Amino acid sequence: MNGRNFANKLALDLSEAGFVIVSGLARGIDTAANSVIYKNHPTIAVTASGIDVVYPKENFDLYKKITENGGLVITELPFATKPKPQYFPQRNRIISGLSLGVAVIEASKRSGSLITADFALNQGREVFAVSGFPLDSRCSGSNYLIKNGAKLIESADDIIESVRFSLSPQQKNLFDVEHCAVNQKQEKLQQAKSVIVDHINSVPVDIDELILASGLSTNIALMALLELELENRIERSPGNKISLIF
């Protein structure tokens, strides 16, 4: 089963379990995920263009199907805005922000999906990934996420089990101070990044030894390392080592 087929099956199983799929409208994985609309499961598509500009044009029928069958197509960009590279990261933060979690199906190390995963971490969302063949460049990004703390998924059940405790029929006192867990988590992550940077230099150091020396929990340390690498502040070396980029 290839990435598109798995994405479609995952989206269908999640939809049948009562979840709503949020994705982009790009060709490939996005198209496969949104295709559950053809089986009467509404989806939300977030675009990197104006609401009246369908991109890619080949997805016009899908766009129309979503809007006419209970789904949503949304954007923060003005009418008639054509897609540009810088708009896609902006779109990705909306995708993750609307979601309980982000599932990366197939991604290279330079894929925009890793940007979405980074936004998800900052927003306190779950990050999931599907493992792939190590020598397949299309899977290098998703494999990287798993190595750095993303949850491995083999079926929709893996996601459902993980997020079901996040589900609540209502959120009372949504804006009270005690309900600002996301901000607290982000602050904790920033502190962890500072601790890690203080413990490394240009000489590669073993990640396990670094985590032990830092005194950080493994989970928060791995999330911090992921952010630092996405920011090009650290680099990996053979033997599970990292070093600081000056």
C-alpha positions as CSV (number, residue, x, y, z in Angstrom):
1,M,0.0,0.0,0.0
2,N,1.5,3.3,-1.1
3,G,1.3,6.6,0.8
4,R,-1.8,7.9,-1.0
5,N,-3.8,4.8,-0.4
6,F,-2.8,4.7,3.3
7,A,-3.7,8.3,3.7
8,N,-7.1,7.7,2.2
9,K,-7.7,4.6,4.3
10,L,-6.6,6.5,7.5
11,A,-8.8,9.4,6.7
12,L,-11.8,7.2,6.0
13,D,-11.4,5.2,9.2
14,L,-11.0,8.4,11.2
15,S,-14.0,9.9,9.5
16,E,-16.1,6.8,10.3
17,A,-15.0,7.1,13.9
18,G,-16.5,10.6,14.0
19,F,-13.4,12.8,13.4
20,V,-13.1,15.5,10.8
21,I,-10.1,15.5,8.5
22,V,-8.2,18.8,8.1
23,S,-5.7,19.1,5.3
24,G,-4.4,21.2,2.5
25,L,-5.7,21.0,-1.0
26,A,-2.5,20.0,-2.8
27,R,-2.1,17.0,-5.0
28,G,-1.0,13.7,-3.5
29,I,-1.6,13.1,0.2
30,D,-3.9,16.1,0.7
31,T,-6.1,15.0,-2.2
32,A,-6.2,11.4,-0.9
33,A,-7.2,12.6,2.6
34,N,-9.9,14.9,1.3
35,S,-11.3,12.2,-1.0
36,V,-13.4,10.9,1.9
37,I,-15.8,13.7,0.9
38,Y,-16.9,11.4,-1.9
39,K,-18.2,9.0,0.7
40,N,-20.2,11.7,2.5
41,H,-17.6,12.5,5.2
42,P,-17.1,16.3,5.4
43,T,-13.5,17.6,5.4
44,I,-11.8,20.9,6.0
45,A,-9.3,22.1,3.3
46,V,-7.0,25.0,4.1
47,T,-5.6,26.8,1.0
48,A,-2.5,28.8,0.4
49,S,-4.4,31.1,-2.0
50,G,-7.5,33.3,-2.1
51,I,-10.7,31.5,-1.5
52,D,-11.7,32.0,-5.2
53,V,-8.4,30.6,-6.5
54,V,-8.3,26.8,-6.7
55,Y,-4.8,25.4,-6.6
56,P,-3.9,23.1,-8.1
57,K,-6.6,23.5,-10.8
58,E,-6.9,19.8,-11.2
59,N,-8.6,19.7,-7.8
60,F,-11.5,22.0,-8.8
61,D,-14.0,19.1,-8.7
62,L,-12.7,18.2,-5.2
63,Y,-13.0,21.8,-4.1
64,K,-16.5,22.0,-5.3
65,K,-17.5,18.7,-3.7
66,I,-16.1,19.8,-0.3
67,T,-18.0,23.1,-0.4
68,E,-21.3,21.6,-1.6
69,N,-21.4,18.6,0.8
70,G,-21.0,20.0,4.3
71,G,-17.2,20.6,4.3
72,L,-15.2,23.8,4.5
73,V,-12.5,25.5,2.4
74,I,-10.9,28.2,4.3
75,T,-8.0,30.7,4.0
76,E,-6.7,33.8,5.6
77,L,-5.6,35.3,2.3
78,P,-7.6,38.0,0.4
79,F,-9.7,37.2,-2.7
80,A,-7.7,36.7,-6.0
81,T,-4.5,35.9,-4.1
82,K,-2.4,33.5,-6.1
83,P,-0.4,30.9,-4.2
84,K,3.3,31.7,-3.4
85,P,5.9,29.6,-1.5
86,Q,5.8,31.8,1.6
87,Y,2.0,31.3,2.0
88,F,2.3,27.5,2.5
89,P,3.9,27.6,5.9
90,Q,1.2,30.2,7.0
91,R,-1.4,27.7,5.8
92,N,0.3,24.9,7.7
93,R,0.0,26.6,11.0
94,I,-3.8,26.9,10.5
95,I,-4.0,23.2,9.6
96,S,-2.3,22.2,12.8
97,G,-4.1,24.8,14.9
98,L,-7.5,23.4,13.8
99,S,-6.5,19.8,14.7
100,L,-6.2,17.6,17.7
101,G,-3.1,16.1,16.1
102,V,-1.0,16.1,12.9
103,A,-0.3,12.8,11.0
104,V,2.6,12.9,8.6
105,I,2.2,10.1,6.1
106,E,5.0,10.5,3.7
107,A,7.6,13.4,3.8
108,S,11.2,14.1,2.9
109,K,13.5,16.0,5.2
110,R,12.6,19.3,3.4
111,S,8.9,18.7,3.2
112,G,6.4,21.3,4.4
113,S,4.9,18.5,6.6
114,L,7.8,19.0,9.0
115,I,6.9,22.6,9.3
116,T,3.3,21.6,10.1
117,A,4.7,19.1,12.7
118,D,6.8,22.0,14.2
119,F,3.7,24.2,14.5
120,A,1.8,21.3,16.0
121,L,4.4,21.0,18.8
122,N,4.3,24.7,19.5
123,Q,0.5,24.5,19.7
124,G,0.5,21.6,22.0
125,R,-0.9,19.1,19.5
126,E,0.0,15.5,19.0
127,V,2.4,14.6,16.2
128,F,2.1,11.2,14.5
129,A,4.1,9.7,11.6
130,V,4.1,6.6,9.4
131,S,7.5,4.9,9.1
132,G,8.9,4.1,5.7
133,F,11.8,2.4,4.0
134,P,15.1,4.0,5.2
135,L,16.5,4.4,1.8
136,D,13.4,6.1,0.3
137,S,13.9,9.8,0.4
138,R,10.1,10.3,0.5
139,C,10.1,8.8,4.0
140,S,13.2,10.4,5.4
141,G,11.2,13.2,7.1
142,S,8.5,11.0,8.6
143,N,11.2,8.6,9.9
144,Y,13.1,11.5,11.4
145,L,10.0,12.6,13.3
146,I,9.5,9.2,14.7
147,K,13.2,9.1,15.9
148,N,12.6,12.4,17.6
149,G,9.5,11.6,19.5
150,A,6.5,11.5,17.1
151,K,4.1,8.6,17.7
152,L,4.3,5.8,15.2
153,I,1.0,5.0,13.5
154,E,0.0,1.9,11.7
155,S,-3.8,2.4,11.7
156,A,-6.4,4.9,12.7
157,D,-6.7,3.1,16.1
158,D,-3.3,4.4,17.1
159,I,-4.5,8.0,16.6
160,I,-7.9,7.4,18.2
161,E,-6.3,5.9,21.3
162,S,-3.9,8.8,21.7
163,V,-6.3,11.7,21.3
164,R,-9.5,10.3,22.9
165,F,-8.6,11.7,26.2
166,S,-8.3,15.2,24.6
167,L,-12.0,15.1,23.6
168,S,-14.5,17.0,25.7
169,P,-18.1,17.9,25.0
170,Q,-17.4,21.4,26.2
171,Q,-14.6,23.5,27.5
172,K,-15.6,25.5,30.6
173,N,-13.6,28.5,31.6
174,L,-11.7,28.3,28.4
175,F,-9.9,31.6,28.9
176,D,-9.1,31.1,32.6
177,V,-5.4,31.2,33.6
178,E,-5.4,27.6,34.7
179,H,-6.4,26.5,31.2
180,C,-3.3,28.0,29.5
181,A,-1.5,24.7,29.2
182,V,-0.4,25.3,25.7
183,N,1.4,28.5,26.6
184,Q,3.0,26.7,29.5
185,K,4.1,23.9,27.3
186,Q,5.7,26.3,24.8
187,E,7.5,28.1,27.6
188,K,8.8,24.8,28.9
189,L,10.0,23.9,25.4
190,Q,11.9,27.2,24.9
191,Q,13.6,26.6,28.2
192,A,14.6,23.1,27.2
193,K,16.1,24.4,23.9
194,S,18.2,26.9,25.9
195,V,19.4,24.1,28.3
196,I,20.4,21.9,25.3
197,V,22.3,24.7,23.6
198,D,24.2,25.4,26.8
199,H,25.3,21.8,26.9
200,I,26.6,21.5,23.3
201,N,29.2,23.0,21.0
202,S,30.8,22.3,17.7
203,V,32.0,18.9,18.9
204,P,29.4,16.1,18.3
205,V,27.9,14.7,21.5
206,D,25.8,11.5,22.0
207,I,22.1,12.4,22.2
208,D,21.4,10.0,25.0
209,E,24.4,11.3,27.1
210,L,23.2,14.9,26.3
211,I,19.7,14.2,27.6
212,L,21.1,12.6,30.8
213,A,23.4,15.5,31.4
214,S,20.7,18.1,30.7
215,G,18.4,16.7,33.4
216,L,15.4,17.1,30.9
217,S,12.8,14.5,30.4
218,T,13.3,12.4,27.3
219,N,10.1,13.6,25.7
220,I,10.7,17.4,26.1
221,A,14.4,17.0,25.1
222,L,13.4,15.2,21.9
223,M,10.9,17.9,21.0
224,A,13.5,20.6,21.7
225,L,16.0,18.8,19.5
226,L,13.5,18.6,16.7
227,E,12.8,22.3,16.9
228,L,16.5,23.2,17.0
229,E,17.2,21.0,14.0
230,L,14.3,22.5,12.0
231,E,15.7,25.9,12.9
232,N,19.1,24.8,11.5
233,R,20.8,25.5,14.9
234,I,22.1,21.9,15.3
235,E,23.2,19.1,13.0
236,R,23.3,15.4,13.2
237,S,26.4,13.2,12.9
238,P,26.8,9.4,12.5
239,G,26.4,7.5,15.7
240,N,23.3,9.3,17.1
241,K,25.3,12.5,17.8
242,I,24.5,16.2,17.4
243,S,26.5,19.4,17.4
244,L,25.9,23.1,17.5
245,I,26.0,25.1,14.2
246,F,27.8,28.4,14.5
